[in-house]
Amino acid sequence: MKKAMGLLMAVALVSAGCAVLNKGSKEEKIVETMVVWSVDLGDGISMEFMPIEPGSFRMGSENGDDDEKPVHQVTITKPFWLAKTEVTQAQWRQVMGSNPSNFKGDTLPVERVSWDDAVEFCRKLTEIEQQAGRLPERYEYTLPTEAQWEYACRAGTTGDYATSTGSGQAGNLDAMAWYRENSGSKTHPVGTKQANAWGLYDMHGNVWEWCLDWYWNYASGNAVDPQGASSGSRRVIRGGVWNFDASYCRSAYRGSGAPSSTFNILGFRPLVLQR
């Protein structure tokens, strides 16, 4: 039975565009062809994760708040897949069995979730997928680090906003984001605005997105796969929100909240990667 399961897993990985190398060795690893990662949650509900390749970018902004400085070079060395949209209420309910949101609707982003809640969703999704034999060894679902989030949000752009044209001008934000000027004081179904160049929706606006890091000032100098501070009292939130103005939606803007905070402005999007 174990041998048959291993064969099925190998077939599944090859079908997904993955190859297994050096089987049985300590160096055994999965080498990914960067394709969309799909998760079937059951009952017709699924999640898609967009492939994000390793690379470097300039993190922060000279035109923003003090905590966005210094602008520094960050290198992301490992590929990851980031959720195409913010987690919806239908997705949350399928994994967690509840819906804490203020604004109700299956395709609306789940909100009123704390950092602790978001981490628990990721832990539970990892457990479900591992037990079902659908998650490759040493892979897990988790929150993005702040650096991973900004790297994916910018999608190669350098301006304030990751517009598809690359111009980064606030005038183009309406095409990509739900924020104070166009939201009607509520959240909206995910994926209904324009995606960024890497196929990610609502990286600007709709709901704030929890990141893995403790909130703290940036360290000086270049960084490789930064993980943020080792301790703190508040966690990073990114992306802006339906009831704040455009300045809060900037790619470099940094917000923070107590890990236990639950407001109708707080949501998240997970990623999947190999540890």
C-alpha positions in Angstrom: 0.0 0.0 0.0 2.8 2.4 0.9 4.6 1.6 -2.4 1.4 2.3 -4.3 0.9 5.6 -2.5 4.4 6.6 -3.4 3.8 5.8 -7.0 0.6 7.8 -7.0 2.4 10.8 -5.4 5.1 10.6 -8.0 2.5 10.6 -10.8 0.7 13.5 -9.2 3.9 15.5 -9.0 4.9 14.9 -12.6 1.4 15.8 -13.7 1.7 19.0 -11.8 5.0 19.9 -13.6 7.3 18.7 -10.8 10.3 16.4 -10.9 11.8 14.4 -8.0 15.6 14.2 -7.9 18.0 12.1 -5.9 15.4 10.0 -4.3 16.3 8.5 -1.0 19.3 10.8 -0.4 19.6 13.6 2.2 19.6 16.0 -0.7 16.3 14.7 -2.0 14.2 17.7 -3.1 11.4 18.6 -5.4 12.4 20.9 -8.3 9.4 22.9 -9.4 8.3 24.0 -12.8 6.6 27.2 -12.0 2.9 26.5 -12.7 -0.3 27.5 -10.9 -0.7 25.5 -7.7 -4.4 24.5 -7.2 -6.0 23.1 -4.0 -9.4 21.4 -4.1 -11.2 22.1 -0.8 -14.2 20.1 -1.7 -17.8 21.0 -2.5 -16.7 22.9 -5.6 -14.5 25.3 -3.6 -10.8 25.6 -4.6 -7.8 27.9 -4.1 -5.2 28.9 -6.7 -1.7 29.9 -5.8 0.4 31.9 -8.4 4.1 30.9 -8.9 6.6 33.5 -7.7 10.1 32.9 -8.9 13.2 34.0 -6.9 14.7 37.4 -7.5 15.7 40.7 -6.1 14.0 44.1 -5.6 14.2 47.4 -3.8 12.1 47.3 -0.7 10.7 50.4 0.9 10.1 53.9 -0.4 12.0 57.2 -0.1 8.6 59.0 -0.6 6.8 57.2 2.2 6.7 57.1 6.0 9.9 56.9 8.1 9.3 53.1 8.7 9.6 52.5 5.0 13.2 53.6 5.1 15.9 52.9 4.4 15.2 51.6 0.9 17.3 48.4 0.6 18.0 45.6 -1.8 16.2 42.3 -0.9 16.9 39.0 -2.5 14.4 36.2 -2.4 16.2 32.9 -2.9 13.4 30.3 -2.9 10.3 30.0 -5.2 6.9 30.2 -3.6 3.3 30.2 -4.6 1.1 33.0 -3.3 -2.7 32.8 -3.2 -4.2 34.4 -6.2 -6.7 36.3 -4.1 -7.4 37.1 -0.5 -8.9 34.1 1.3 -12.7 34.1 0.7 -15.4 33.4 3.2 -16.3 30.2 1.3 -12.7 29.0 1.5 -12.4 29.9 5.2 -15.6 28.1 6.0 -14.6 25.0 4.1 -11.3 24.7 6.2 -12.4 26.2 9.5 -16.1 25.5 9.6 -17.2 29.0 10.5 -17.5 32.5 9.2 -16.5 35.4 11.4 -17.0 38.1 8.8 -19.0 41.3 9.1 -19.7 41.7 5.4 -21.3 38.4 4.4 -20.8 36.7 1.0 -19.0 33.5 -0.2 -16.8 35.4 -2.7 -16.0 38.3 -0.3 -12.7 38.3 1.5 -13.0 36.8 5.0 -12.4 39.4 7.6 -12.4 39.8 11.4 -9.7 37.2 11.5 -6.7 37.7 13.8 -3.1 36.9 12.9 -3.5 33.9 15.2 -6.6 32.8 13.2 -4.8 33.2 9.9 -1.8 31.1 11.1 -4.3 28.4 12.4 -6.0 28.3 8.9 -2.6 27.7 7.3 -1.7 25.0 9.9 -5.0 23.3 9.4 -4.8 23.5 5.6 -1.3 22.0 5.7 -2.5 19.2 7.9 -5.5 18.4 5.6 -3.4 18.3 2.5 -0.7 16.2 4.1 -3.1 13.7 5.4 -4.7 13.5 1.9 -1.3 12.9 0.4 -1.6 16.0 -1.8 1.2 18.1 -0.3 4.8 17.2 -1.2 7.2 16.5 1.6 8.5 19.5 3.5 6.0 21.8 1.9 3.6 23.9 4.0 1.0 26.6 3.9 1.9 29.7 5.8 1.7 33.5 5.8 4.1 35.4 3.6 6.9 37.3 5.1 6.7 41.1 4.7 9.5 40.9 2.1 7.8 38.1 0.1 4.6 40.1 0.2 6.1 43.3 -1.1 8.1 41.5 -3.7 5.0 39.8 -5.0 2.9 43.0 -4.8 5.4 45.0 -6.8 5.7 42.3 -9.5 8.7 44.0 -11.0 7.4 47.6 -10.6 9.1 50.3 -8.7 6.4 53.0 -8.3 3.9 53.5 -5.5 1.4 51.1 -7.0 1.9 47.9 -9.0 -0.3 48.9 -11.9 -0.3 46.7 -14.9 1.2 49.5 -17.0 4.1 49.8 -14.6 3.6 53.5 -14.3 2.8 53.4 -10.6 0.6 56.4 -10.6 -2.3 56.9 -8.2 -4.7 57.6 -11.0 -4.5 53.9 -12.1 -5.3 52.6 -8.6 -9.1 52.5 -9.3 -8.4 49.7 -11.9 -6.7 47.5 -9.3 -8.1 48.3 -5.8 -11.2 48.8 -3.7 -10.3 51.7 -1.3 -12.1 54.6 0.3 -12.8 56.5 -2.9 -14.6 53.7 -4.7 -15.6 50.9 -2.2 -18.9 52.3 -1.1 -17.8 51.6 2.5 -17.7 47.8 2.2 -15.6 44.9 0.9 -16.1 43.5 -2.6 -15.8 40.1 -4.2 -12.1 39.1 -4.7 -10.6 39.1 -8.1 -13.0 41.6 -9.7 -10.4 44.3 -10.2 -7.3 44.1 -12.4 -4.5 41.7 -11.4 -0.9 42.8 -11.2 1.7 41.6 -13.7 2.1 38.3 -11.8 -1.6 37.5 -11.8 -2.3 38.5 -8.2 -5.6 40.3 -7.4 -6.4 42.8 -4.6 -2.8 43.3 -3.5 -3.9 46.9 -3.2 -7.1 47.5 -1.1 -10.2 45.5 -0.1 -8.8 44.2 3.2 -5.5 44.5 5.0 -3.4 41.3 4.8 -1.5 39.8 7.7 2.2 39.0 7.2 4.3 36.6 9.2 6.7 39.1 10.6 6.7 41.1 13.9 6.5 44.8 13.0 9.9 46.6 13.6 12.2 49.1 11.8 14.1 47.8 8.8 17.7 46.8 9.4 20.3 48.8 7.4 22.0 47.1 4.4 21.0 44.5 1.9 19.0 41.5 3.0 18.6 37.9 1.9 15.2 36.2 2.7 14.6 38.5 5.7 12.3 37.2 8.4 11.8 40.4 10.4 12.3 40.9 14.1 12.6 37.9 16.4 10.0 39.3 18.8 7.6 42.2 19.2 4.0 43.1 20.2 2.5 43.8 16.8 2.4 41.9 13.5 2.8 43.5 10.0 -0.3 44.1 7.8 0.0 45.2 4.2 -2.0 46.3 1.2 -4.4 48.9 2.3 -8.1 48.5 2.8 -11.6 49.4 1.7 -12.0 52.4 4.1 -8.6 54.0 3.9 -7.3 56.4 1.2 -4.9 55.6 -1.6 -1.7 56.4 0.3 -2.3 53.3 2.5 -2.5 51.1 -0.6 1.0 51.8 -1.7 3.2 48.8 -2.3 5.7 50.0 0.4 3.2 51.1 3.0 3.6 49.2 6.4 0.8 48.8 8.9 0.7 46.7 12.0 -1.8 45.2 14.5 -1.9 43.2 17.7 -1.9 39.4 16.8 -5.2 39.0 18.5 -6.9 41.9 16.7 -10.2 41.1 14.8 -11.7 43.9 12.8 -13.7 44.0 9.6 -10.6 45.4 7.8 -8.3 42.4 8.5 -7.9 39.5 6.1 -5.0 37.5 4.6 -3.6 35.4 1.8 -1.4 32.4 2.4 1.5 31.0 0.4 2.9 27.5 0.0 6.6 26.8 -0.1 9.2 24.2 0.8 10.9 24.5 4.1 
